């Protein structure tokens, strides 16, 4: 056999397939939780003008530490944070990977509470971090005492919490985060990728950072800021955590163009976040209408809805696809996930579901 036919990859990676959602050419794609609205013209024009002014300097490396962007992100988050509390990278997935490179790795273990974001265990595997799972109750809720007890028993080096949780959509009560952070001897990562879509009164774990120096909150600009194609994620944490993450960051990992575009978007945050309200309106419409049709739909603080319950969710997924609507089979038996789209996309999805009722 030709020795180069099968590369000598690590045993832990053998048989795995790359992460990804189907990208099919259908009229309505509601499977990847994207913001369905393009950048407003004024924001797009401001980004283009800024990038045009930078093009003569792209022969030079960008600011390696992205200080100006981190200052803007800290101002956006508030809570008295400064650039010393914030780190930015190419999407929140790179942020999580960097955290696992620093606080996980060989001989260390991360814990999650599925169903939750499927990249967490994949990134653990990629960084040679052990992975263990504890579970939610039948309603996909995470109870503080249960989570705390699991952390006490297994003493993981990294704990992942997701708020709002993907794919179930609901935000965590801060009491759960407090209970886990108080018990954990390692690092607790609260993934808040969808936080801007949360219902009124939902509190961010950012407010807990002064009390828990090993707590990390991760965010992204992909969703609420309609910046998925730009790739900007960030974390908020104690300055010691930010310093530690920089030990594993690649040199000049965040381009000058990316940093500049993100700063323009943050300067127009109030304009961009008006899109969030429109998306939340469609999300709530989906929940209400699905329940009217006799389906189950989880309460959601995100820009998507988990819905069911089906004897065979794969069959329902195909029937929706046959009607030109692509949703996500997230591997939770009996359930599917749909992203909140434009009013027209929501119409198409709900009409298709009415056909199936």
C-alpha positions as CSV (number, residue, x, y, z in Angstrom):
1,X,0.0,0.0,0.0
2,X,1.2,3.5,-0.8
3,X,2.2,5.0,2.6
4,X,0.8,8.3,1.6
5,X,-2.7,7.1,0.8
6,X,-3.8,7.4,4.4
7,X,-2.1,10.2,6.4
8,X,-0.9,9.3,9.9
9,X,-3.5,11.4,11.8
10,X,-4.0,11.1,15.5
11,X,-6.1,8.2,16.7
12,X,-8.6,10.5,18.4
13,X,-9.4,12.1,15.0
14,X,-9.8,8.9,13.0
15,X,-13.3,8.4,11.7
16,X,-14.5,12.0,12.5
17,X,-16.1,14.2,9.9
18,X,-15.6,18.0,9.7
19,X,-18.2,20.2,11.4
20,X,-20.7,21.8,9.1
21,X,-24.3,22.3,8.3
22,X,-25.7,21.3,4.8
23,X,-25.5,24.2,2.4
24,X,-28.1,23.3,-0.1
25,X,-29.5,25.5,-2.9
26,X,-33.1,26.0,-1.7
27,X,-35.3,29.1,-1.6
28,X,-35.4,29.4,2.2
29,X,-32.3,28.5,4.3
30,X,-33.0,28.6,8.0
31,X,-30.4,26.2,9.3
32,X,-27.3,28.1,10.4
33,X,-28.7,30.8,12.7
34,X,-27.4,33.6,10.5
35,X,-28.8,37.1,10.7
36,X,-31.1,37.2,7.7
37,X,-30.6,40.9,7.0
38,X,-27.7,42.5,5.2
39,X,-25.7,45.3,6.7
40,X,-27.7,48.6,6.5
41,X,-26.4,50.7,3.6
42,X,-25.0,53.4,5.8
43,X,-23.0,50.8,7.8
44,X,-21.8,49.0,4.7
45,X,-20.7,52.3,3.2
46,X,-18.8,53.2,6.3
47,X,-17.0,49.9,6.3
48,X,-16.1,50.2,2.7
49,X,-14.7,53.7,3.2
50,X,-12.6,52.6,6.2
51,X,-11.2,49.6,4.4
52,X,-10.4,51.6,1.3
53,X,-8.3,53.9,3.4
54,X,-6.4,51.0,4.8
55,X,-5.5,49.3,1.6
56,X,-2.2,51.3,1.1
57,X,-0.9,49.9,4.4
58,X,-1.7,46.2,4.1
59,X,2.0,45.5,3.4
60,X,2.4,46.0,7.1
61,X,1.3,43.6,9.8
62,X,-1.8,44.5,11.8
63,X,-1.8,45.5,15.5
64,X,-0.9,42.1,17.0
65,X,-2.9,42.8,20.2
66,X,-5.9,44.5,18.5
67,X,-5.9,47.0,21.4
68,X,-8.3,49.6,19.8
69,X,-10.8,46.9,18.9
70,X,-10.6,45.5,22.4
71,X,-11.2,48.9,23.8
72,X,-14.3,49.3,21.7
73,X,-15.6,45.8,22.6
74,X,-15.1,46.6,26.3
75,X,-17.1,49.8,25.9
76,X,-19.8,47.9,24.2
77,X,-20.0,45.3,27.0
78,X,-19.9,47.9,29.8
79,X,-19.8,46.7,33.4
80,X,-16.6,48.7,33.9
81,X,-14.5,46.5,31.6
82,X,-11.4,47.7,29.9
83,X,-9.2,46.3,27.0
84,X,-7.3,44.3,29.7
85,X,-10.5,42.3,30.2
86,X,-11.2,41.5,26.5
87,X,-9.6,39.4,23.9
88,X,-10.7,39.1,20.2
89,X,-10.1,36.4,17.5
90,X,-11.5,35.0,14.3
91,X,-14.9,34.0,15.6
92,X,-15.9,32.7,19.0
93,X,-14.8,29.2,17.9
94,X,-11.2,30.4,17.7
95,X,-11.7,32.0,21.1
96,X,-12.9,28.7,22.6
97,X,-10.1,26.8,20.9
98,X,-7.5,29.1,22.4
99,X,-9.1,28.7,25.9
100,X,-8.9,24.9,25.6
101,X,-5.3,25.2,24.4
102,X,-4.4,27.1,27.5
103,X,-6.7,25.5,30.2
104,X,-7.3,22.1,28.6
105,X,-5.0,19.8,26.7
106,X,-3.5,16.3,27.4
107,X,-4.4,15.0,30.9
108,X,-7.1,17.6,31.4
109,X,-10.9,17.3,31.0
110,X,-13.7,19.6,29.9
111,X,-17.4,19.1,30.8
112,X,-20.5,20.0,28.9
113,X,-24.3,19.7,29.4
114,X,-25.8,18.4,26.1
115,X,-27.8,19.0,24.1
116,X,-25.6,22.0,23.6
117,X,-23.2,23.5,21.1
118,X,-21.7,20.6,19.2
119,X,-18.4,22.4,18.6
120,X,-17.4,22.3,22.2
121,X,-16.6,18.5,22.3
122,X,-15.1,18.8,18.8
123,X,-12.7,21.5,19.9
124,X,-11.9,19.5,23.0
125,X,-10.9,16.6,20.8
126,X,-8.9,18.9,18.5
127,X,-6.9,20.2,21.5
128,X,-6.4,16.7,23.1
129,X,-8.7,17.6,26.0
130,X,-10.7,14.9,27.5
131,X,-14.5,15.3,27.3
132,X,-17.2,14.3,29.7
133,X,-21.0,15.0,29.6
134,X,-23.6,15.6,32.2
135,X,-27.2,16.0,31.1
136,X,-30.2,18.3,31.4
137,X,-33.7,17.3,32.6
138,X,-36.4,16.2,30.2
139,X,-37.3,19.8,29.5
140,X,-33.7,20.6,28.5
141,X,-33.3,22.7,31.7
142,X,-30.0,22.9,33.6
143,X,-30.6,22.9,37.4
144,X,-28.1,24.6,39.6
145,X,-27.8,21.9,42.2
146,X,-27.4,19.2,39.6
147,X,-24.7,21.0,37.7
148,X,-22.9,21.9,40.9
149,X,-23.0,18.3,42.1
150,X,-21.5,17.0,38.8
151,X,-18.7,19.5,39.0
152,X,-18.0,18.5,42.6
153,X,-17.8,14.8,41.7
154,X,-15.8,15.0,38.5
155,X,-13.7,18.1,39.1
156,X,-13.2,19.1,35.4
157,X,-10.6,21.6,34.4
158,X,-13.0,23.4,32.0
159,X,-16.8,23.6,32.3
160,X,-18.9,24.8,29.4
161,X,-22.2,26.6,29.9
162,X,-24.3,28.0,27.1
163,X,-26.6,30.9,27.6
164,X,-28.7,31.1,25.5
165,X,-28.2,27.4,24.9
166,X,-27.8,26.1,21.4
167,X,-29.9,24.3,20.2
168,X,-32.6,24.6,22.9
169,X,-32.6,28.4,22.8
170,X,-33.2,29.3,26.5
171,X,-30.9,31.4,28.6
172,X,-29.5,30.2,31.9
173,X,-30.5,31.7,35.2
174,X,-27.4,33.4,36.7
175,X,-27.8,31.2,39.7
176,X,-26.7,28.2,37.7
177,X,-23.5,30.1,36.6
178,X,-22.8,31.2,40.1
179,X,-23.3,27.7,41.5
180,X,-20.9,26.2,39.0
181,X,-18.3,29.0,39.2
182,X,-18.3,28.7,43.0
183,X,-17.7,24.9,42.8
184,X,-15.3,24.6,39.9
185,X,-11.6,24.6,40.6
186,X,-10.9,25.2,36.9
187,X,-12.2,27.6,34.3
188,X,-15.9,28.1,33.6
189,X,-16.7,29.3,30.1
190,X,-20.2,30.8,29.5
191,X,-20.9,30.8,25.7
192,X,-23.1,33.9,25.1
193,X,-23.1,33.8,21.3
194,X,-26.8,34.7,21.1
195,X,-27.1,37.0,24.1
196,X,-28.3,40.0,22.2
197,X,-31.5,38.1,21.3
198,X,-32.4,37.3,24.9
199,X,-35.8,38.3,26.3
200,X,-36.1,41.4,28.5
201,X,-34.7,40.9,32.0
202,X,-32.1,38.3,31.0
203,X,-28.8,39.0,32.8
204,X,-25.4,38.4,31.3
205,X,-22.7,36.4,33.1
206,X,-20.4,39.4,32.4
207,X,-21.9,40.9,35.6
208,X,-20.4,38.0,37.6
209,X,-16.8,38.6,36.4
210,X,-15.6,40.7,39.4
211,X,-16.6,37.9,41.7
212,X,-15.2,34.9,39.8
213,X,-11.7,35.4,38.4
214,X,-11.8,32.0,36.6
215,X,-15.1,32.8,34.8
216,X,-14.9,33.6,31.0
217,X,-17.8,34.9,28.9
218,X,-17.5,34.4,25.1
219,X,-19.4,36.4,22.5
220,X,-19.5,36.8,18.7
221,X,-20.3,39.5,16.2
222,X,-21.6,37.0,13.7
223,X,-25.2,37.0,14.8
224,X,-26.6,40.2,16.2
225,X,-24.1,42.3,14.2
226,X,-24.7,40.5,10.9
227,X,-21.0,40.0,10.6
228,X,-20.8,36.2,10.1
229,X,-18.6,36.7,7.0
230,X,-16.1,38.9,8.8
231,X,-15.3,36.4,11.6
232,X,-15.0,38.3,14.9
233,X,-15.4,36.6,18.3
234,X,-14.3,37.8,21.7
235,X,-14.1,37.0,25.4
236,X,-14.5,38.9,28.6
237,X,-12.6,37.8,31.6
238,X,-10.1,38.7,34.4
239,X,-6.9,40.2,32.9
240,X,-4.9,37.2,34.0
241,X,-7.1,35.0,31.7
242,X,-6.6,37.4,28.8
243,X,-2.8,37.3,29.3
244,X,-2.8,33.5,29.4
245,X,-4.7,33.2,26.2
246,X,-2.1,35.3,24.4
247,X,0.4,32.5,25.1
248,X,-1.3,30.4,22.3
249,X,-2.5,33.1,19.9
250,X,-1.0,32.9,16.5
251,X,1.1,36.0,15.5
252,X,-1.1,38.7,13.8
253,X,-4.1,36.3,13.9
254,X,-6.7,39.1,13.4
255,X,-6.2,41.1,10.2
256,X,-6.1,44.9,10.0
257,X,-9.1,44.8,7.7
258,X,-11.1,42.6,10.2
259,X,-10.2,44.8,13.1
260,X,-11.2,48.0,11.3
261,X,-14.5,46.6,10.0
262,X,-15.4,45.4,13.4
263,X,-14.7,48.8,14.9
264,X,-17.0,50.4,12.4
265,X,-19.8,47.9,13.2
266,X,-19.4,48.6,16.9
267,X,-19.6,52.4,16.2
268,X,-23.0,51.7,14.5
269,X,-24.2,49.2,17.2
270,X,-27.5,51.0,17.8
271,X,-28.4,50.8,14.1
272,X,-27.4,47.2,13.8
273,X,-29.2,46.1,16.9
274,X,-32.5,47.4,15.5
275,X,-32.3,44.3,13.3
276,X,-32.2,42.2,16.4
277,X,-35.7,43.4,17.4
278,X,-37.1,42.4,14.0
279,X,-35.5,39.0,14.3
280,X,-36.9,38.5,17.8
281,X,-40.4,39.4,16.5
282,X,-40.1,36.5,13.9
283,X,-38.7,34.1,16.6
284,X,-41.7,34.8,18.9
285,X,-44.1,34.5,15.9
286,X,-42.6,31.0,15.1
287,X,-43.0,29.8,18.7
288,X,-46.6,31.0,18.9
289,X,-47.7,29.7,15.5
290,X,-46.1,26.3,16.0
291,X,-47.9,25.9,19.3
292,X,-51.2,26.8,17.6
293,X,-50.5,24.1,15.0
294,X,-50.1,21.5,17.8
295,X,-46.3,21.3,17.8
296,X,-44.0,21.8,20.7
297,X,-41.7,24.8,20.6
298,X,-39.2,25.7,23.3
299,X,-39.1,29.2,24.8
300,X,-36.2,30.9,23.1
301,X,-33.8,33.7,24.0
302,X,-31.9,33.2,20.8
303,X,-32.5,33.8,17.0
304,X,-33.7,30.2,16.6
305,X,-36.4,27.8,17.9
306,X,-36.2,24.1,18.8
307,X,-39.4,22.5,17.8
308,X,-40.9,19.0,17.7
309,X,-41.9,16.5,18.9
310,X,-41.7,14.0,16.0
311,X,-41.5,10.3,15.8
312,X,-38.8,10.7,13.1
313,X,-37.3,14.2,12.8
314,X,-35.3,13.2,9.8
315,X,-38.5,12.5,7.8
316,X,-39.9,15.9,8.8
317,X,-36.6,17.6,7.8
318,X,-36.9,16.0,4.4
319,X,-40.6,17.0,4.0
320,X,-39.6,20.6,4.8
321,X,-36.8,20.4,2.3
322,X,-39.1,19.1,-0.3
323,X,-41.1,22.3,0.3
324,X,-38.1,24.5,-0.2
325,X,-37.3,25.1,3.4
326,X,-34.0,24.0,5.0
327,X,-33.9,23.7,8.8
328,X,-31.3,21.9,11.0
329,X,-31.4,18.4,12.4
330,X,-29.2,18.9,15.5
331,X,-29.2,15.2,16.5
332,X,-31.8,15.6,19.3
333,X,-34.3,12.7,18.8
334,X,-37.7,14.1,18.0
335,X,-36.6,17.7,17.5
336,X,-35.5,20.1,14.8
337,X,-34.1,23.7,14.9
338,X,-35.2,26.6,12.8
339,X,-33.5,30.0,12.5
340,X,-35.7,33.1,12.6
341,X,-35.6,34.7,9.2
342,X,-37.2,37.6,7.4
343,X,-41.0,37.8,7.5
344,X,-41.2,36.2,4.1
345,X,-38.9,33.3,5.1
346,X,-40.9,32.8,8.3
347,X,-44.1,32.7,6.2
348,X,-42.6,30.0,4.0
349,X,-41.6,27.9,7.0
350,X,-44.8,28.2,8.9
351,X,-46.9,27.5,5.8
352,X,-44.8,24.3,5.3
353,X,-45.4,23.3,8.9
354,X,-49.1,23.9,8.5
355,X,-49.0,21.4,5.6
356,X,-47.5,18.9,7.9
357,X,-49.8,19.5,10.9
